[in-house]
Every structure is written in C-alpha cells, then in structure tokens.
Amino acid sequence: MNPSHYLRATYYEKWLDGIARIFVEKGVVSEEDLRARTAFFSERPDAPATAALAGHLPARAPPMSGGCRTPSVRPGRRRALRSARPS
C-alpha cells in the first residue's frame, strides 16, 4: 500500500489490503485477476459479490504449506489447566 494511501486508509482498508497481498502470495488469486475485479466493482458498486467471477468456484481452497497440527487432547478426555492469574 502506498504510504500516502496508508495514512488516510481506514482500519478495514488496511486489513483488506493485507488479506489481498496474502492471497496473491499464496497463489489463491493473481494480481491481474485482483486488479480486474477491483475495476469491475469500482464501476458497479452495487453488484453482488459473485458477479465478477468467471466460471465455477474451486471445490476447496488450495492446501496451506505447513499443514495443520493435530490436537494433543482427544475428545472426551479431561485436561488440567493452570490458573492464568499471577501469584
């Protein structure tokens, strides 16, 4: 984000810019596609969110690198917790 735009951007604009950059880095969407959709909605602000999509949505998002951790506690098993209060 351009520094001059950052200074006048709202919290949500900064958040959206960060998410968009992550999607481009992870290959979920290309920069060209993102620019085309941004232009589409700039011209048609009342269009539904799916109006700029060409074709079908993928069945699921591409897998993230690193994967997910398996929970260390099985369902139904009790676990002792320590107090978070300082002593």
LINNORFEN-V228655 format. One record per run of one state. SS is the DSSP state (H for helix, E for strand, L for the rest). FROM is the first residue (numbers start at 1). LEN is the number of residues. If there is no record, write none. Layout:
<<SS,FROM,LEN> <SS,FROM,LEN>>
//
This chain:
<<L,1,2> <H,3,6> <L,9,2> <H,11,16> <L,27,4> <H,31,13> <L,44,44>>
//
